[in-house]
């Protein structure tokens, strides 16, 4: 969907909550100032009974980088060998 979006546009779709009430009611993407965002939307009711939408935005690049960091950390970690270590020093 995000490939077809022009700057300043987005779309939300009904989310399957799968029995977890804390999940957003709607999810989607938007392109704002040439950056792509994930959007989460919850239908809420204020203390006075007025209904409103609560939105959260996450930069797509930030999430991709966060997922790549554990893999990058694992690749830079020193390799561990399974060979036994000889602790007896002969001298």
C-alpha positions in Angstrom: 0.0 0.0 0.0 2.7 2.5 0.9 4.3 2.3 -2.6 1.2 4.0 -4.0 1.0 6.8 -1.5 2.0 10.3 -2.3 3.3 12.7 0.4 0.7 13.7 2.9 -1.5 10.7 2.4 -2.2 7.5 4.3 -4.7 4.7 5.0 -6.1 2.8 7.9 -7.6 -0.6 7.9 -9.7 -2.5 10.5 -7.4 -4.6 12.7 -8.1 -8.1 13.8 -7.4 -7.8 17.5 -7.4 -11.6 18.0 -8.9 -11.3 21.4 -6.3 -8.8 22.7 -8.2 -5.6 23.7 -5.0 -3.5 23.9 -4.3 -3.9 20.2 -5.3 -1.0 18.0 -8.7 -1.0 16.4 -7.2 0.2 13.1 -3.7 0.1 11.6 -2.1 1.4 8.4 0.6 3.5 6.9 1.1 7.2 5.9 3.7 9.1 4.0 4.5 12.5 5.5 7.4 14.7 4.3 8.9 11.8 2.3 9.0 9.6 5.4 6.9 6.5 5.8 5.1 5.9 9.1 3.1 3.0 10.7 -0.2 4.3 12.2 -2.1 2.7 15.1 -5.6 4.0 15.9 -7.8 3.2 19.0 -11.5 4.2 19.3 -11.9 5.7 22.8 -14.4 7.5 24.9 -13.6 10.5 27.1 -14.7 10.8 30.7 -17.5 13.1 29.5 -18.7 10.4 27.1 -17.4 12.0 23.9 -16.0 9.5 21.4 -12.6 10.2 19.8 -9.7 8.6 18.0 -6.3 8.1 19.6 -3.4 7.8 17.1 0.2 6.7 17.4 2.9 7.0 14.6 6.2 5.1 14.2 8.8 5.8 11.6 9.1 2.7 9.4 12.9 3.1 9.2 13.3 3.2 12.9 11.5 -0.2 13.3 13.6 -1.7 10.5 16.8 -0.5 12.2 15.7 -1.8 15.6 15.1 -5.3 14.1 18.5 -5.2 12.3 20.5 -4.3 15.5 20.2 -7.7 17.2 21.4 -9.4 14.1 24.2 -6.9 13.6 25.3 -7.4 17.3 25.3 -11.2 16.8 27.5 -10.9 13.7 30.1 -8.8 15.5 30.3 -11.0 18.6 33.4 -13.1 18.8 32.9 -16.7 17.7 32.6 -19.2 20.4 34.2 -22.6 19.9 33.0 -25.8 21.4 36.5 -27.3 21.7 37.6 -28.0 25.3 40.0 -25.6 26.9 43.2 -27.1 28.4 43.6 -25.3 31.7 46.7 -27.3 32.7 49.7 -25.1 32.0 52.9 -27.2 31.7 55.3 -24.5 32.8 
